[in-house]
Amino acid sequence: MTLPLHLFSERILFPDFEIRPAILHIQNGVIETITPANRELFEQWKQQVPEFEVEDLGDALVTPAFVNAHTHLCMLAFRGIGGLASLEGNVVKDLYFKLERNLEPQDVRAFTRLGAVEALLSGTGMVWEHYYFGDMLVEGLQDVGLCGAVASTLQDLDGPGMDRTDMAWKETFDLLENTSAHKAGIVPVLGPHATDTVSDDLWRKIAQTADEQNLPIHSHLAQAIDEVEWSWTHHTLSPMGRMAKLGLTDLEINKLWVHALYVGDDELKLLNPNFDRLGHCPAAQMQFGFPAHTNAWRNRGFDVLLGTDSPSCNDGINVQAELRFFAAGDSYGITMGESLRKFRQDPTLKRAKAVKEERQIIYDMRAPFIDSPVLLSALWNHPADLHPQAPVGIIEEGRWANLLVWDTNHPCFWPNTDPLQALAMANVTPALQRIMTRGDWKFDGKGYLAHRIASHPQVQAWQQEASERLQLLWKRAGL
Ligand SMILES: [Zn+2]
């Protein structure tokens, strides 16, 4: 494993959202200890250790790397398909299925690499990944050096993976035994696809295995009207009602339910904030569904985690950019609301005041959740303990060393009045200088991370290979 590394910075962001000087002592990919130390103490301390083990980052801001709690990196290859969808009804589903049925394992590895590269570019150190060919996802992540909680998609009723359920199951267990992947920060989770593509028997097997192996469950839930309709038709229950009937909601194992668009307020009582987290993908939901009512979740004490979902629904994998939608997306409710509709028909002062009043009501609902630390917790503190074998998300002793180094003198932070506010709401990822996962700097060197990654010969070779594979895939799919 990696050599010991003693990392000093005058500005390290700790889980209480205070920025303090300290030395991080990193070994075997883990922050073993943290010594609070100002520069003077650091200068004295560093005399005791070999020079090559010490890095002085000066006053660069060091934060945890982000966690993207829901993505399908491989689907980066389908970016842009959304444009066609607007022209023709169901083209997305048809196209995805045609392409996914023709995917070869090495395609998944090649496309996942590029997804992982884009994730690193935006400061993501760990992804909650969910897709077919779990073994190739692991290879792709490992090639690039991105940490991942990998769900090899389990489905047995419908979808491109329905004929490979046994393989997906095997991949999950292979990863459980794969110590080299674990050292690289890649761990398994159980990945039922959704409620309407997984049978009762398979759900029960997943619940039992999760319990026996202490493995989290990561699933889509109540994402689309088809799923809701299928559930009522086949089980006379809502998707969440069926999960309760199958015992999933009583399971004292961490679960990540993503989307939950069609979940009633009373149904939330079926979940337990100690074990159930709700996953929100604002940009993707805005395009392919609608943004979930996250205030209803947060008012009931649930941690909300943010993901990008697939780059084909989102057109990007920058999870930091999701924060501003998360912060204020509900204000579009006013745009489409009754008071503005009436005002547009008859723009009187009285009606203008009614619009302002509605705006204030919606603002008051989100006001408790928009402080920068609260927002940033969705990418750091809240996913920190989601996987018992992957302690990430915050800078603390015993956690994986997944770190970002920022140049807050970069123009996109200027005038740098409030760096936390900038991290939550501004376009700051161009200011990333370095990224570390599991104690290793990735694509390291001088200058900015984005420049080094884009110009790296290995990345260019990966991109070339992925382009060639994509062309062949389109041909095989008859497109
Ligand atoms: Zn998804």
Boltz pocket constraint, residues with backbone or C-beta under 6 A from the ligand:
constraints:
  - pocket:
      binder: B
      contacts: [[A, 70], [A, 71], [A, 72], [A, 220], [A, 309], [A, 310]]
      max_distance: 6.0
